[in-house]
Amino acid sequence: MTISTISTPPRARVTAEKVLRDALSDKKRRDSIALAAGWKDASSAASRVLSGQQGLPLDRLDDILTEAGLTIVTPSYLDWLAKGAIIGAHCWCERNSMGTCGVNI
């Protein structure tokens, strides 16, 4: 079987909205997000955010995302990691001046 005939199973895309919705629906995580957001009443504020009646304070967004388990990275950083992983996985070739073992990067 060649690589071109192998298919990968479909996966749901992980979005910030889904992660935040899941976190705000869990009481323990909701309370830590409420603290990060500066909300007085965690339950009602989370309910208003989930229903679209209230937004998130932008000046506390970094803390809210951290509490939800999210980290912001740039696409160029992910490209750098991917390139490093290819080079690292093929380091024998690199160390012997043979390129990246047939992988073009």
N, CA, C and O of each residue as an XYZ file, in Angstrom:
420
protein
N       0.843     -1.168      0.000
C       0.000      0.000      0.000
C       0.893      1.237      0.000
O       1.839      1.329      0.782
N       0.593      2.161     -0.859
C       1.379      3.390     -0.922
C       0.752      4.454     -0.028
O      -0.402      4.356      0.389
N       1.540      5.444      0.240
C       1.074      6.519      1.112
C      -0.134      7.227      0.516
O      -1.021      7.659      1.251
N      -0.179      7.350     -0.799
C      -1.288      8.074     -1.425
C      -2.628      7.359     -1.265
O      -3.673      7.995     -1.398
N      -2.628      6.059     -0.984
C      -3.887      5.342     -0.834
C      -4.324      5.210      0.624
O      -5.426      4.736      0.900
N      -3.477      5.620      1.545
C      -3.846      5.550      2.955
C      -4.685      6.769      3.305
O      -4.282      7.903      3.044
N      -5.836      6.539      3.889
C      -6.662      7.669      4.298
C      -6.671      7.756      5.824
O      -6.593      6.750      6.529
N      -6.767      8.951      6.288
C      -6.827      9.151      7.731
C      -8.282      9.329      8.132
O      -9.074      9.895      7.378
N      -8.632      8.850      9.307
C     -10.027      9.003      9.727
C     -10.354     10.468      9.978
O      -9.494     11.226     10.426
N     -11.582     10.869      9.696
C     -11.959     12.255      9.932
C     -11.941     12.570     11.432
O     -12.311     11.737     12.260
N     -11.511     13.765     11.753
C     -11.484     14.195     13.148
C     -12.191     15.528     13.259
O     -12.157     16.350     12.344
N     -12.822     15.721     14.382
C     -13.471     17.007     14.628
C     -12.393     18.050     14.895
O     -11.404     17.780     15.576
N     -12.596     19.220     14.359
C     -11.648     20.313     14.563
C     -11.815     20.852     15.974
O     -12.933     21.112     16.418
N     -10.719     21.018     16.666
C     -10.753     21.596     18.002
C     -10.758     23.114     17.847
O      -9.848     23.686     17.248
N     -11.768     23.750     18.381
C     -11.867     25.204     18.290
C     -11.813     25.811     19.690
O     -12.122     25.145     20.678
N     -11.422     27.067     19.763
C     -11.413     27.776     21.040
C     -12.826     27.822     21.610
O     -13.013     27.701     22.821
N     -13.810     27.995     20.752
C     -15.198     28.036     21.222
C     -15.584     26.739     21.921
O     -16.170     26.768     23.003
N     -15.261     25.605     21.313
C     -15.611     24.317     21.920
C     -14.890     24.120     23.250
O     -15.493     23.677     24.228
N     -13.601     24.447     23.287
C     -12.830     24.290     24.523
C     -13.413     25.179     25.622
O     -13.578     24.739     26.760
N     -13.723     26.430     25.277
C     -14.300     27.338     26.270
C     -15.695     26.900     26.703
O     -16.027     26.980     27.886
N     -16.514     26.439     25.763
C     -17.847     25.949     26.125
C     -17.745     24.762     27.081
O     -18.460     24.697     28.081
N     -16.851     23.828     26.765
C     -16.663     22.665     27.639
C     -16.183     23.095     29.026
O     -16.658     22.584     30.040
N     -15.237     24.035     29.062
C     -14.691     24.502     30.339
C     -15.751     25.236     31.153
O     -15.832     25.056     32.368
N     -16.559     26.055     30.498
C     -17.592     26.806     31.221
C     -18.753     25.920     31.657
O     -19.540     26.313     32.517
N     -18.866     24.749     31.085
C     -19.919     23.809     31.468
C     -19.506     22.911     32.630
O     -20.346     22.232     33.220
N     -18.227     22.906     32.957
C     -17.700     22.111     34.072
C     -17.526     23.042     35.281
O     -16.793     24.027     35.197
N     -18.195     22.737     36.404
C     -18.229     23.656     37.549
C     -16.838     24.054     38.040
O     -16.582     25.238     38.259
N     -15.954     23.103     38.214
C     -14.616     23.419     38.742
C     -13.847     24.318     37.775
O     -13.259     25.319     38.183
N     -13.855     23.956     36.496
C     -13.149     24.754     35.496
C     -13.828     26.108     35.319
O     -13.156     27.123     35.136
N     -15.148     26.125     35.373
C     -15.904     27.384     35.253
C     -15.487     28.362     36.340
O     -15.300     29.551     36.078
N     -15.345     27.860     37.554
C     -14.979     28.733     38.666
C     -13.581     29.327     38.491
O     -13.360     30.488     38.835
N     -12.631     28.542     37.960
C     -11.281     29.088     37.753
C     -11.276     30.106     36.609
O     -10.537     31.090     36.654
N     -12.091     29.872     35.599
C     -12.213     30.844     34.502
C     -12.888     32.115     35.003
O     -12.501     33.221     34.625
N     -13.898     31.955     35.857
C     -14.588     33.122     36.421
C     -13.625     33.984     37.227
O     -13.677     35.212     37.162
N     -12.760     33.344     37.977
C     -11.761     34.078     38.747
C     -10.823     34.841     37.806
O     -10.510     36.008     38.040
N     -10.381     34.165     36.738
C      -9.497     34.808     35.757
C     -10.196     35.960     35.042
O      -9.566     36.961     34.702
N     -11.500     35.813     34.816
C     -12.265     36.847     34.107
C     -12.706     37.980     35.024
O     -13.119     39.039     34.551
N     -12.619     37.760     36.340
C     -13.041     38.786     37.283
C     -14.541     38.819     37.497
O     -15.085     39.845     37.905
N     -15.224     37.701     37.227
C     -16.669     37.653     37.405
C     -17.007     37.453     38.872
O     -16.352     36.675     39.566
N     -18.019     38.149     39.336
C     -18.484     37.998     40.726
C     -19.299     36.722     40.888
O     -19.106     35.975     41.847
N     -20.205     36.472     39.956
C     -21.079     35.292     40.018
C     -20.737     34.368     38.852
O     -21.185     34.575     37.724
N     -19.943     33.355     39.143
C     -19.438     32.460     38.096
C     -20.560     31.792     37.316
O     -20.511     31.728     36.088
N     -21.557     31.301     38.014
C     -22.626     30.551     37.365
C     -23.421     31.404     36.384
O     -23.620     31.005     35.237
N     -23.873     32.568     36.822
C     -24.705     33.387     35.925
C     -23.876     34.002     34.801
O     -24.354     34.105     33.671
N     -22.636     34.412     35.096
C     -21.792     34.984     34.040
C     -21.483     33.931     32.982
O     -21.546     34.216     31.786
N     -21.150     32.715     33.416
C     -20.862     31.636     32.462
C     -22.100     31.333     31.629
O     -22.003     31.112     30.422
N     -23.249     31.321     32.265
C     -24.497     31.073     31.550
C     -24.754     32.146     30.492
O     -25.179     31.844     29.377
N     -24.489     33.403     30.855
C     -24.691     34.494     29.890
C     -23.695     34.392     28.726
O     -24.056     34.654     27.579
N     -22.458     34.016     29.014
C     -21.465     33.853     27.938
C     -21.892     32.710     27.023
O     -21.857     32.846     25.801
N     -22.292     31.587     27.609
C     -22.692     30.425     26.805
C     -23.921     30.703     25.944
O     -24.073     30.111     24.876
N     -24.793     31.593     26.396
C     -25.996     31.904     25.615
C     -25.793     33.078     24.662
O     -26.703     33.442     23.917
N     -24.597     33.670     24.686
C     -24.308     34.777     23.778
C     -24.770     36.132     24.280
O     -24.748     37.104     23.526
N     -25.188     36.220     25.533
C     -25.671     37.479     26.092
C     -24.543     38.313     26.696
O     -24.752     39.482     27.019
N     -23.367     37.742     26.853
C     -22.226     38.439     27.453
C     -20.961     37.983     26.752
O     -20.838     36.823     26.358
N     -20.035     38.893     26.603
C     -18.750     38.557     26.003
C     -17.684     38.336     27.062
O     -17.958     38.379     28.262
N     -16.488     38.102     26.606
C     -15.347     37.924     27.498
C     -14.540     39.217     27.531
O     -14.343     39.843     26.489
N     -14.070     39.629     28.709
C     -13.273     40.853     28.786
C     -11.927     40.685     28.086
O     -11.139     39.807     28.439
N     -11.674     41.528     27.095
C     -10.450     41.390     26.298
C      -9.181     41.563     27.123
O      -8.168     40.919     26.848
N      -9.230     42.422     28.125
C      -8.026     42.647     28.932
C      -7.689     41.449     29.814
O      -6.612     41.403     30.408
N      -8.595     40.484     29.903
C      -8.346     39.274     30.696
C      -8.359     38.015     29.838
O      -8.336     36.898     30.355
N      -8.397     38.207     28.532
C      -8.527     37.068     27.622
C      -7.367     36.080     27.745
O      -7.588     34.869     27.703
N      -6.138     36.570     27.895
C      -4.997     35.663     28.038
C      -5.163     34.765     29.255
O      -4.911     33.562     29.175
N      -5.582     35.333     30.380
C      -5.782     34.545     31.599
C      -6.929     33.550     31.440
O      -6.850     32.423     31.931
N      -7.991     33.965     30.756
C      -9.136     33.081     30.527
C      -8.715     31.894     29.668
O      -9.041     30.750     29.984
N      -7.991     32.162     28.580
C      -7.543     31.082     27.702
C      -6.596     30.130     28.427
O      -6.658     28.916     28.230
N      -5.724     30.679     29.262
C      -4.807     29.843     30.040
C      -5.587     28.916     30.969
O      -5.282     27.727     31.060
N      -6.581     29.451     31.652
C      -7.400     28.633     32.558
C      -8.181     27.565     31.809
O      -8.467     26.502     32.361
N      -8.528     27.839     30.551
C      -9.253     26.864     29.734
C      -8.306     25.825     29.129
O      -8.753     24.860     28.509
N      -6.992     26.027     29.313
C      -6.022     25.068     28.789
C      -5.555     25.372     27.384
O      -5.022     24.495     26.705
N      -5.747     26.603     26.937
C      -5.354     26.981     25.586
C      -4.106     27.851     25.610
O      -3.879     28.613     26.550
N      -3.309     27.724     24.567
C      -2.120     28.546     24.387
C      -2.112     29.043     22.959
O      -2.393     28.286     22.030
N      -1.793     30.298     22.783
C      -1.748     30.872     21.441
C      -0.335     30.722     20.886
O       0.642     31.101     21.531
N      -0.243     30.166     19.690
C       1.030     30.091     18.981
C       0.797     30.536     17.543
O      -0.319     30.450     17.031
N       1.852     31.009     16.900
C       1.724     31.454     15.518
C       1.918     30.277     14.564
O       2.597     29.308     14.905
N       1.330     30.356     13.384
C       1.557     29.300     12.399
C       3.042     29.135     12.061
O       3.494     28.019     11.807
N       3.803     30.232     12.054
C       5.230     30.111     11.737
C       5.962     29.313     12.808
O       6.920     28.608     12.493
N       5.537     29.406     14.064
C       6.139     28.608     15.124
C       5.834     27.122     14.903
O       6.713     26.276     15.071
N       4.610     26.809     14.531
C       4.260     25.412     14.262
C       5.026     24.878     13.051
O       5.433     23.716     13.037
N       5.222     25.724     12.036
C       6.035     25.324     10.882
C       7.458     25.020     11.321
O       8.057     24.043     10.869
N       8.003     25.854     12.204
C       9.354     25.655     12.717
C       9.447     24.328     13.476
O      10.417     23.586     13.322
N       8.434     24.034     14.296
C       8.432     22.769     15.031
C       8.360     21.570     14.076
O       9.046     20.567     14.271
N       7.529     21.689     13.054
C       7.389     20.596     12.098
C       8.701     20.354     11.357
O       9.108     19.209     11.163
N       9.358     21.436     10.944
C      10.638     21.304     10.252
C      11.678     20.683     11.186
O      12.449     19.819     10.771
N      11.699     21.123     12.447
C      12.629     20.570     13.420
C      12.374     19.097     13.678
O      13.315     18.328     13.873
N      11.099     18.694     13.681
C      10.768     17.291     13.905
C      11.266     16.429     12.746
O      11.764     15.324     12.962
N      11.133     16.931     11.523
C      11.616     16.174     10.362
C      13.136     16.044     10.414
O      13.689     14.963     10.215
N      13.789     17.154     10.681
C      15.254     17.120     10.758
C      15.696     16.215     11.903
O      16.619     15.417     11.745
N      15.042     16.338     13.052
C      15.394     15.516     14.201
C      15.159     14.038     13.959
O      15.950     13.201     14.394
N      14.077     13.711     13.267
C      13.768     12.316     12.988
C      14.750     11.715     11.991
O      14.929     10.498     11.949
N      15.367     12.539     11.211
C      16.293     12.060     10.189
C      17.713     12.542     10.462
O      18.474     12.792      9.527
N      18.070     12.671     11.726
C      19.345     13.309     12.058
C      20.555     12.492     11.592
O      21.616     13.071     11.359
N      20.435     11.173     11.448
C      21.572     10.383     10.975
C      21.997     10.871      9.598
O      23.187     11.042      9.334
N      21.039     11.092      8.736
C      21.346     11.600      7.397
C      21.938     13.002      7.472
O      22.925     13.302      6.801
N      21.337     13.848      8.281
C      21.834     15.213      8.428
C      23.287     15.207      8.900
O      24.113     15.952      8.373
N      23.596     14.384      9.872
C      24.942     14.360     10.438
C      25.969     13.779      9.474
O      27.173     13.973      9.639
N      25.479     13.071      8.476
C      26.380     12.487      7.493
C      26.303     13.212      6.152
O      26.611     12.638      5.107
N      25.897     14.450      6.190
C      25.805     15.311      4.998
C      25.007     14.671      3.871
O      25.373     14.769      2.700
N      23.915     14.017      4.238
C      23.079     13.345      3.246
C      21.691     13.969      3.126
O      20.786     13.352      2.564
N      21.514     15.164      3.638
C      20.196     15.801      3.537
C      19.247     15.246      4.590
O      19.654     14.853      5.683
N      17.981     15.228      4.229
C      16.955     14.795      5.193
C      16.331     13.467      4.789
O      15.109     13.324      4.827
N      17.131     12.517      4.411
C      16.649     11.158      4.087
C      15.536     11.137      3.038
O      14.586     10.361      3.146
N      15.657     11.970      2.053
C      14.675     11.967      0.975
C      13.440     12.811      1.236
O      12.559     12.890      0.380
N      13.356     13.433      2.382
C      12.207     14.268      2.702
C      12.550     15.701      2.325
O      13.504     16.273      2.852
N      11.779     16.280      1.421
C      12.011     17.681      1.037
C      11.291     18.602      1.998
O      10.085     18.476      2.209
N      12.033     19.527      2.580
C      11.403     20.504      3.473
C      11.750     21.902      2.995
O      11.324     22.885      3.601
